[in-house]
């Protein structure tokens, strides 16, 4: 069985490639750069040089394959790079799925996300949930919604043999997302407070998400979507759990979203002027009161997907973070890496003080 994988050098993709190779698949990975090509080669994949925005390179790489995994995507929060979101997440998805369809690939697995549902307002939803067309909390949510509902589903209606997987929150070694950065800050003792402890996401280990992709390829029904989501846990509770697992003290201060979110527009106006980390972006602030919660009953029932409980994967992740950031644990390195976060925290505290004063004067 020959599989073509986009995004094979990314967080989920590299875990997927390794697992496919271990299961005996012949894997062809799309690579834009020498660095991506080296990662794919090290994982045991063949390399097809190209780009999801370049259809001829896609046709060359996909031809002769039995299955396509489209995992590549743009995922950032509060980034000045947001102009790349729609070309990659929407146009790139259209290119990959349409090309695979035209080449008569028997099965196509597309990586969507539960973020297409947006804020579920405390509801634990499933694949039948019908979100509206916004408003969206982030550019990632918006562009993945477009890719899911305006690209993948119309192609399914045309007869494309697509199976959609919808991961929730993903953690594990190699994570460089906003969630991974929060875990890193906790390990390094650089989390003085928990902003928006009510923010609730589902938690699944990256290896389990990769397994879900393979199960969807081998057992998933064409035209169906499968949510791959672990347990839903509020951020405040999860940070306390991290403290329990590691023995590191949890931040004493938990600042509710309602106290921070009025500052979002002000922070947004300053993002291009100050070196604020993504944790202090307007998008991140908008997300603080959200629930991105969905159940994976269908994937468990039809695919046999069995994600590990958080405690089974969190310690491994923290050990990886500690190893990767050993130099940052000494005081000098810690001070340097903490500087942007200190600036962001100081700015938020000042804006909170200013907002409180204005309310008192009103």
N, C-alpha and C positions, 0 to 999 in steps of 0.2 A: 504494500500500500504506500503510495507516494503522496505526501502532504506538502502543500505550499502554505507558508506562514508569513503574514505581514506583522511587523512589530515584534519580531522574534528576539530582538536584542533589548527589549524593554522589560519592565518589572514582571508582568504576567507572562509575556511572550517567551522570555528565556527559560522560565520554569516549564512552560508548555513544551518548548522544543526539546529540552532534556528528557521529559517524560515520554514524548513521542518516540525519540530515538531509543530509549530504554525498552519500549514496547515493540520495537522492530520496524517502526515506520522509516521509510526513506524520506528525509525532510529537506525541503528547499526553502531557505529563508531569504526574504527580500532585504537588501541592505543598501542604504544611501551612502554610507561612509565607510572608511577603512576600519574605524573603531567598531561599528556594528558588524562588519564582516568578520572581524577577529573574534567577537563574542559568539557569533553563530558557528564559526569553524570550531572553536573550543568546545561547543556544546554537541558537536558531531553532525552538524547540518552542512549541506551544500549551500553555496552562496549564489544568489541571483542579484546582480547589481541593478538597482533601479529605484523607483519612487512611486508611491501610490498616486501621485499627481501626473505620472507619465504612463499613459495607457500602453504604448508599444513595449515598454519594459515589463509591464504587468503581463501582457500576452506572452512574451517570451518566457517568463518565469513560470506562469501557470500551465502552459501547454504541456500535456503529458502527465499531469497530476490527477489523482483520484479524489482529492478533497482539498478544500481551501479553508484556512482559518484566517479571518480578517480581525486581527487583534490590535493593529496599529491605531493610534488615536492621539489627539492633543488633550492633555489633562493638566491644567494648572489652575490656581486660584489667585485672583488679584494680580495677574501678570500683565505687564505692558505688552506682552507678546500676543494679546488676545486677537489681533487681526489674523493670526494664523489658524484660529480655531475652526472657522467655517470651511475654509479651503481643505483642511485636513480631515475634519470629522464628517463633513457633509459631502464635499466633492470627491475626496479620496475614497470614502465608502462607496459612493455611486460608481466610481471607476472600478474598484475591486469586484464588487458584487455583480455589476453588469458584465464585466469582462469574463468572469468565471461562468456566468449564465450563458453567454454567447459561445463559450468554448465547451459547453455541455459537460461541465464538471458535475459528477453525480450528487455531491453534497457540499454545501457551503455553510460554515459556522461563523456567524457574525457576533462580535462582542459588543453588546449594548451595555446598559447600566440601569440600576434602579433609580438613578438620578433623573431619568426621563419622566418619572412620576412627580418630581419636585417635592415640595414639602407636603407630606401626607397628613399633617396636623394631628398626629397621634394615632392615626389608623394604621393597622398592620395589613397592608394590601397584598393582592396576588396578581397573577398575570392578566386577570380580567379587568383590572382597574383602568379607568379611562381618564387620564389627566387632561386638563384643558391646555390651550395654546398659550401658556404663561399666566401671569408674569413669572419669569424665571429668576432664581436667586443668583445664578452664575452663568457665565458665557459657556462653560462646559455643559451645564444642564440644557441650555437652549440648543446648542449645536448637536448634542447627542439626541435630543428630542427630534430635531429635524431629520437626522440620519435614520432614526428608528421608524418614525411614522410617515416621513415623506420620501424615503429612499428604500429601506429594506422591505417594509410592508407592501408598498405598491409593486415591487419586484416579485414578491411572493404571490401577489394576485395575478401577475403575468405568468406564473408557473415556475419561477426560479426555485430550486431545491434548497432553500435557506432554512437553517435552524438558528434561532436567536438565543444567546445566553445573556443573562442580565445580572452581573455581579453587584453586590452591595459594597460595603466598606471592606477593603483588603489590607491586610497587614502581613509582615514577614520580612526576612532578610532581603535587602536590596531596594526597599521602598524609599523613594525620594519625594513622595507626595506630601501634602500638608499634614496628613495623618502621621506619616513616617517622621516628619520633622517634629511633631509634638512628642512622639515617643523618644526621639533623640534628645530633645530638651529635657525631658524628665530624667533620663539616664544621667545626663551631665549635670543635673541639679540646677538647671536654668529655667525652671518653670515656677516663678514666684506666685502665680495665681492661676486659677482655672476660669477662663472667660467662657460664659455660656455653658454652665454645667448641665443644662437641660438639653443641649444638642444631642440628639439620639441617632445613632447609625447602627447598622448591623456589622458584625465582625467575623470575617472568615480568613483563614490562612491562605496565602498565595498558592501553596501546593494543592490545596483543596479546590481552589478556583481553577487551576490548571487541569486537575482531574475532571472537574465538571465539564470543561471544554471537550475533553476526550470522550467522556460518557455521552455528551450531546451528539458528537460525531458518530459514535457507534450505536447508540440506542435512541437518540432523539427523533421525534417525528417531524418530517418536513413541514414547514409552515407554522411550527409551534415556537413559543417562547418559554424559557426556563429560568426562573429566578434562582441565583446562587447566592444565598444570604445566610449568614450565621445568626447568632442571637442578637437581639436589639438591646443595646445597653447605653444609657445616658453617659455623656462624657465625664461628668462628675463622679459617677459610680465607677467608671472604668479607671480613672486616675487613682481612686482609692484601691482598686484591685491591683493596679501596678505596684502600689506601695506595699500591699500585702505580699505580692510575689517576690519583690526584690529586697524588701527591708528598708528601702529608701523612704524618707518622710514625704508624705503627700503635701501639696501646697495647702496652707491653712485658709487662704482666701479664695472663695468661689464667688465670682461676680456674675449675677444674673444677666441674661441677655437684655432685659428691659432697661438696665442701667447703662448699657454700652451702645445699643443700636441707634439711639438718637445722634450719636457721634459719627455714624457711617458716612453721610455725605461730606462732612468736613474732612474726614480722613481721606475720602476719595479725591478731594480737591488737592490734597497734599502728596498723594502717592507718587506723582511724577517729579516732585521737587525734593523729596527726602528719601534716603535709602532704607525705607521700611521693609521688613520681611513680609512674606505673604500672610503670616499669621495676623498681621495688623492691617490687612487690606480691607477695603469697603466690602468686597464680596465675602470675605471671611466673617466680617461682622454681621452681614445680612443672614448668614447661615446659623448664627448662634442659637436661635430659638427653634430651629427646624427639626423635623423628624424625617429621616430618610429610612423608613421602615417597611419591610416587605417579608413575606414568608416564602420558604422554599419547599413547601409540601409537595408540589408537583414534581420537582426535580428529585426529591427523595423517593417518591412513589414510582415514577416512570423510569428514571435513570439509575436509581440505586445510589444516589449521591449521599455521602455521609461525611459532613465536615467535622473536624475535631473541635472539642470545646476550647474556649480561649486559653485556659490555663495550660493546655498541652502545647500551644504554639508561641505564647507570649514570652516565656522564659528563653526559648531559643532565639527569638527576635531580639530581646534585650542583650543577650550574650553577643550576638552579631554586632549590634550597635556599639557595645562597649569595646569590642575588638577593633572595629573600624575607626573609633574615635578616641583611642587610647591617648593620643597626644593632646587632645582637647581637655583631658581631665586635669592636667597640671594648671596651676593658677594663671600663668601667663597666657597660654593658649585659650583658656576659658575666658579670660578677660577680653581677648581680642574677638572671639566668636560671639560673645555676649553683647558687644557694643550696639549692633543694630536693634537687638531686642530691648535693651535698656532704653534706647531712643524711642522705640515704639511704645513701651510701657509708660515712659515719662510723658509722652504726648497724650496718651489716653487719660492719664491721671489729671493732666492740666485741663484737658477738655471736659472731663467729668466735673472738676472743680468749677470751671467756668459755667457749665450748664446748671449746676446746683445753685450757683450765685444768681444767675438770671431768673431761675424759678423762685428764689426767695425774694427777689426784688419785684417780681410780678404781682 
